[in-house]
Amino acid sequence: MKVQDGSRREFLKGTAAVAGAAMAAGLILPKAYAAGNDLIRIGLIGCGGRGSGAANQALSVPNSNVKLVAVADAFEDKVNGALSALQKKHADKIDVPPERRFSGLDAYQKVLEHCDLVILATPPGFRPIHFEAAVAAGKHVFMEKPVCVDSWGARKVIEAAKVADGKKLKVVCGLQRHYQNVYLETLKALKDGVVGDIVSGQVYWNGNGIWYRDRKDGMTEMQFQVNNWYHFNWLCGDHICEQHVHNLDVANWFLGANPISACGMGGRVDKTRNTEIFDHHYVEYQYPNGVVINSQCRQIAGTKSDVSEHFHGTKGILHIGRAVDYKGNVLWKYEGKDNPDPYQVEHNFLQNAVREDKAVNNAYYTVDSTFTAILGRSATYTGTEQKWADLLKAEYRTYPEVVNWDAPTPTKPGADGRYAVPIPGQYKLPIKA
Ligand SMILES: NC(=O)c1ccc[n+]([C@@H]2O[C@H](COP(=O)([O-])OP(=O)(O)OC[C@H]3O[C@@H](n4cnc5c(N)ncnc54)[C@H](O)[C@@H]3O)[C@@H](O)[C@H]2O)c1
């Protein structure tokens, strides 16, 4: 059950058999990497903190012949900043001449012309469009969570994931707990029956504030919003989606199910920021068989921090790495000494899958976990019960019809210059009939 660290031996093992089988079956692979350690050309779309980190990890996969060959960001300074940082660590693996450095909102398309595997690390509002384009272009994908911010985006990701399967493309997503031994071993303990059947759980991402990027002179409204993306729902999905997706994902993963419905409450108490996102959400999710998961997420300075997941079973309580009975006796404890960095492991795993042509597509569970957050946000914004089946098929789209630096943004400031924060009981989801 432990994750692999993707050594060269693992990469090469079985490649001849895979190539032979593929040829015999007449399959056309997007690109045959089965011939030993062929070069995998990496493209990066979104050169911020995580994109730079993911590119570093892609270039750090042990004994893998990779090069970063093309990069894109909405803003030129981000491209140059990421490249100069990566250059310091991986000079021999960076091959990005000026003609393969792209900026602007259509820059992603140009990166796809040059790479075999692409890293998608922009704000999540763009992910459905970028993932769809990457799959259409026949690229293997590492994409960050969340993978969408609304029902329209969720459906797009599901459709693109199916196309990726048809093309035998490999897709790994940045819900890195799936590549972390303590989570994998805790799930194994659960399946071994250590706490019996789960009846309820609590998942948390409670922390302090988040960054705010001020408007710079001369910026269009679109430039301001894309740069300050965390504060606009069409780009970010609110922090329940942006961050708390990790913990909601653990709930779905451990329960082996998606929620049926959600009710919740939330709001914004810190009015000093000009933003449209809440600073706290509390959601009660109903799962099959009467299981209830309570979710909390908060971004308020000076409050208690807690990022964790817990499940109550018929025989005891499962924490990550530990289980106790209802008298506090320890039922199980994770004692693994082998804890490789999951952010690295996910890239080892992806490149290994590409080289060995092993099926992997994390998009399905990642879109489910993202949609769980969207369901919860829809419940807290409106103050109404939201049902998974109805919301997923709803014409709920926040992404604009036209995206360029001068195009109108879906969210506009009011006459006082402030963005409206949803008021439960009054707010209506922008769903087309
Ligand atoms: N798995 C994790 O633990 C983890 C950690 C941090 C961030 N993330 C995810 O990574 C993504 C990026 O987060 P970040 O912290 O790097 O943010 P960031 O703001 O540092 O970087 C985002 C970059 O994308 C660029 N960008 C915006 N729109 C673009 C577009 N249309 N085309 C190309 N580039 C565009 C921005 O200019 C910026 O440089 C988010 O989805 C976030 O949730 C995941």
The ligand as a MOL file (V3000), in Angstrom:
LIG
                    3D

  0  0  0     0  0            999 V3000
M  V30 BEGIN CTAB
M  V30 COUNTS 44 48 0 0 0
M  V30 BEGIN ATOM
M  V30 1 N -1.2850 21.0120 -3.5300 0
M  V30 2 C -0.9510 21.9910 -2.7340 0
M  V30 3 O -0.6340 21.7940 -1.5570 0
M  V30 4 C -0.9550 23.3990 -3.2430 0
M  V30 5 C -0.2290 24.3850 -2.5930 0
M  V30 6 C -0.2760 25.6870 -3.0940 0
M  V30 7 C -1.0320 25.9660 -4.2230 0
M  V30 8 N -1.7310 24.9750 -4.8350 0 CHG=1
M  V30 9 C -2.5800 25.2690 -6.0120 0
M  V30 10 O -1.7900 25.7400 -7.0940 0
M  V30 11 C -2.5230 26.7130 -7.8430 0
M  V30 12 C -1.6940 27.9960 -7.9280 0
M  V30 13 O -1.4770 28.4900 -6.6180 0
M  V30 14 P -0.2030 29.3940 -6.2810 0
M  V30 15 O -0.1030 29.4150 -4.8080 0
M  V30 16 O 0.9550 28.9630 -7.0860 0 CHG=-1
M  V30 17 O -0.7030 30.8270 -6.7840 0
M  V30 18 P 0.1880 32.0030 -7.4040 0
M  V30 19 O -0.6380 33.2170 -7.4570 0
M  V30 20 O 1.4930 32.0470 -6.6920 0
M  V30 21 O 0.4730 31.4660 -8.8830 0
M  V30 22 C -0.5200 31.4030 -9.8920 0
M  V30 23 C 0.1390 31.8810 -11.1660 0
M  V30 24 O -0.7540 31.6660 -12.2620 0
M  V30 25 C -0.6650 32.8110 -13.1060 0
M  V30 26 N -1.8690 32.8860 -13.9300 0
M  V30 27 C -3.0790 33.3770 -13.6150 0
M  V30 28 N -3.9340 33.1870 -14.6320 0
M  V30 29 C -3.2470 32.5890 -15.6260 0
M  V30 30 C -3.5900 32.1560 -16.9270 0
M  V30 31 N -4.8340 32.2760 -17.4200 0
M  V30 32 N -2.6100 31.6040 -17.7030 0
M  V30 33 C -1.3590 31.4740 -17.2230 0
M  V30 34 N -0.9740 31.8760 -15.9920 0
M  V30 35 C -1.9130 32.3970 -15.2000 0
M  V30 36 C -0.5000 33.9630 -12.1470 0
M  V30 37 O -0.0180 35.1230 -12.7690 0
M  V30 38 C 0.4450 33.3850 -11.1160 0
M  V30 39 O 1.7960 33.5750 -11.4680 0
M  V30 40 C -3.8580 26.8810 -7.1130 0
M  V30 41 O -4.8260 26.0750 -7.7180 0
M  V30 42 C -3.5690 26.3670 -5.7160 0
M  V30 43 O -4.6860 25.8290 -5.0550 0
M  V30 44 C -1.6990 23.7050 -4.3870 0
M  V30 END ATOM
M  V30 BEGIN BOND
M  V30 1 1 1 2
M  V30 2 2 2 3
M  V30 3 1 2 4
M  V30 4 1 4 5
M  V30 5 2 4 44
M  V30 6 2 5 6
M  V30 7 1 6 7
M  V30 8 2 7 8
M  V30 9 1 8 9
M  V30 10 1 8 44
M  V30 11 1 9 10
M  V30 12 1 9 42
M  V30 13 1 10 11
M  V30 14 1 11 12
M  V30 15 1 11 40
M  V30 16 1 12 13
M  V30 17 1 13 14
M  V30 18 2 14 15
M  V30 19 1 14 16
M  V30 20 1 14 17
M  V30 21 1 17 18
M  V30 22 2 18 19
M  V30 23 1 18 20
M  V30 24 1 18 21
M  V30 25 1 21 22
M  V30 26 1 22 23
M  V30 27 1 23 24
M  V30 28 1 23 38
M  V30 29 1 24 25
M  V30 30 1 25 26
M  V30 31 1 25 36
M  V30 32 1 26 27
M  V30 33 1 26 35
M  V30 34 2 27 28
M  V30 35 1 28 29
M  V30 36 1 29 30
M  V30 37 2 29 35
M  V30 38 1 30 31
M  V30 39 2 30 32
M  V30 40 1 32 33
M  V30 41 2 33 34
M  V30 42 1 34 35
M  V30 43 1 36 37
M  V30 44 1 36 38
M  V30 45 1 38 39
M  V30 46 1 40 41
M  V30 47 1 40 42
M  V30 48 1 42 43
M  V30 END BOND
M  V30 END CTAB
M  END
